[in-house]
Structures are given as C-alpha cells and as structure tokens.
Amino acid sequence: MDYGLAGRVAVVSGGSRGIGRAIAAALVREGASVVVTARTPASLDETAAALGALAPGRVEAVPADMTDPEQVRRVVDVAREWFGPVGIAVSNVIGHVIDAGKEGSGPGAGTFASMPAGEYRREFDHLLVAAWALADAVIPDMRDQRWGRICNIGSGVAREPATHLPHVLPNAVRPAVAGMYRMLAARLRDDGITVNNLLTGSILTERNRAYWRWLAEDRGSTVEEVTAGFTAGIPLRRFGEPEEMAAVVAFLCSRQAGRITGQSIPVVGGGSAHL
Ligand SMILES: NC(=O)c1ccc[n+]([C@@H]2O[C@H](COP(=O)([O-])OP(=O)(O)OC[C@H]3O[C@@H](n4cnc5c(N)ncnc54)[C@H](OP(=O)(O)O)[C@@H]3O)[C@@H](O)[C@H]2O)c1
C-alpha cells in the first residue's frame, strides 16, 4: 500500500535510538524527508548517518532538548529550511529519569510519599510540555498545507496506571498528555490535521533492558525474574519490537488514516480492562 508520504517532511523527537529511531526509519522508507532530534549529538549523528544511507539527502539531525520550546522552534525552522514545510511531527520524549548516574533506569522511579514537587514539574516538562511545544511549532506549517499528522509516543499507563510499579510520575502525567491531545485534535479537525497518542507497553529497547536491570537490583532479584513477571502481564506473552510501534505510526501518518484523530491507541500486546 502506498501511504502517500513521499515528499512529506517529518520531525521525530527522541529519534536517536529505540522507538524513535525505528519511527524515523519507517518514515524514511515511506519516502518522507526526516529531521531526527535528541540531546546527545554523537548518537544522533550515528543514527542520521545510518538512516541517511537508506535515503541519501533525506535525513538530517538537529541536537536539541525538546523540553525547551525555543529549541523546539529552532528544530522546526531548520527542518523547513532544509526540506520544506513540516507535515509530520512525532513527539517521543522520555520521562524525566531521576536517579543521577543511572540514565536509562526507566520511568521516574518513586512513590507518592517519596516524590517532591520539583520532580512533578520536571515530569510535566518532559512528557507534556515537550509534546505541546512540538505541536505548537508545527501547526502553522500544517495549516498552510491543510494537511498534518501529529503523534505522541505515550504509555499504556495513560489509560491504566501501573499501580504495582513505583512510577507515580508517569502514572500522573501521561493521562494529561492524552487529554491535551484530545483537545488539540478537536481544535484542528477542520484543518486536515490529525492528532493521535500511542499507548506504548513493554517494547524491547536498550533503555528498557537497562530498566529491567535496575528493577532487578532494586528488588534483589534477577533480570530473568523481572522479565518473566512483565511477560506474564502481557496478554500476547511477549515484548514488542520498536518496528511494531513504527509500523503503527507510519500508518497513522498515511493518507489513508485521515479519519483517525483524537485517539489514544494502545499498542501494548493485548487487551485491557476496558472495552
Ligand atoms: N520501551 C518501552 O517499553 C516503553 C513503554 C512505555 C512507554 N515508552 C515510551 O516510549 C518512548 C520511547 O521509549 P524508548 O524505550 O524508545 O526510549 P529510549 O531508547 O531511551 O529513547 C529515548 C529517545 O529520546 C531522546 N530524548 C530523551 N529526552 C529528550 C529530550 N528532553 N529532548 C530530546 N530528546 C530526548 C533520547 O536521546 P538523548 O538521551 O540523547 O536525548 C533518545 O533518542 C518514551 O517516551 C517512553 O517512556 C516506552
């Protein structure tokens, strides 16, 4: 199926590894020109080189912290200068990681009792402000084209808080992103712009593997025990691949997906408690 993405211009935040990198690759394969962004220039450049080999001249990298609206605007300006008006924006910024020196330890670990107010503010910056800033920066280009696709890579906890894990921050803030996106979709419904939020669950990324190691250490158990526990809670009884997330995003960005908007779409490996 031709998704009609040839010639479209995309910005993918958190695009240097994991799910974001797979999404950028999928959009490149569908013919889009893609700007990937993340904070660490070295890994970003490596990713841009690898993706650029798939499509010479259609991939660029811009280092930026996407929690800062000024930097987000600069990324979008650069994308427009290089490739033209932006039509696709994928926000994929991970939550604030609290344990200093344990980058990659996963969603902000802490309980209601242990978490100070400042950590809530940071989590809002990472999950909500970053998604807002990217949407805000690309809407003028999309309105001019009367076409646009905005996606956020969220989490299943937006619908079902993981009360068995010490993750009060994402449990609190992910639902806020879903609510903002629903409002944004309604605002943009006459502009040909769709806005959707993916509810992610247990995807095999390096960051997730590091998180399992951290959890095992925290619980005094083994990584095998930790992963067995997670697998048992997934109806399909397996973790997902980043490419499975990317395939859903590519479809949501397609010409064919124009009637899907304002949705929080679970890609979590099976059923949930809700219909
Ligand atoms: N993997 C899962 O099972 C799972 C489950 C539920 C939800 N999710 C969500 O899915 C998203 C992607 O997860 P992942 O496992 O692919 O994560 P990952 O491998 O850690 O990738 C995160 C990407 O985001 C970039 N990034 C982080 N903070 C940023 C910032 N402030 N500005 C710009 N870029 C930033 C990282 O690069 P730099 O560090 O260099 O900036 C990296 O490119 C996250 O929001 C995560 O919470 C994942």
The ligand as an ORCA input file, in Angstrom:
! r2SCAN-3c Opt
* xyz 0 1
  N      10.195      0.906     25.679
  C       9.057      0.696     26.322
  O       8.715     -0.430     26.696
  C       8.121      1.837     26.612
  C       6.960      1.580     27.361
  C       6.087      2.625     27.623
  C       6.378      3.886     27.138
  N       7.509      4.093     26.423
  C       7.794      5.444     25.960
  O       8.210      5.443     24.607
  C       9.158      6.497     24.409
  C      10.440      5.931     23.785
  O      10.948      4.903     24.621
  P      12.323      4.149     24.278
  O      12.345      2.926     25.102
  O      12.493      4.067     22.796
  O      13.362      5.210     24.896
  P      14.929      5.422     24.575
  O      15.504      4.258     23.859
  O      15.542      5.860     25.870
  O      14.934      6.650     23.561
  C      14.573      7.922     24.027
  C      14.997      8.941     22.991
  O      14.570     10.227     23.449
  C      15.707     11.124     23.455
  N      15.397     12.134     24.468
  C      15.219     11.940     25.787
  N      14.946     13.095     26.389
  C      14.950     14.051     25.418
  C      14.749     15.455     25.409
  N      14.493     16.136     26.527
  N      14.823     16.102     24.216
  C      15.094     15.448     23.073
  N      15.287     14.105     23.024
  C      15.228     13.435     24.189
  C      16.887     10.200     23.701
  O      18.144     10.726     23.305
  P      19.006     11.672     24.303
  O      19.037     10.990     25.634
  O      20.337     11.773     23.640
  O      18.304     12.986     24.358
  C      16.501      9.045     22.807
  O      16.742      9.346     21.455
  C       9.370      7.140     25.777
  O       8.505      8.248     25.960
  C       8.970      6.035     26.724
  O       8.582      6.492     28.003
  C       8.385      3.099     26.146
*
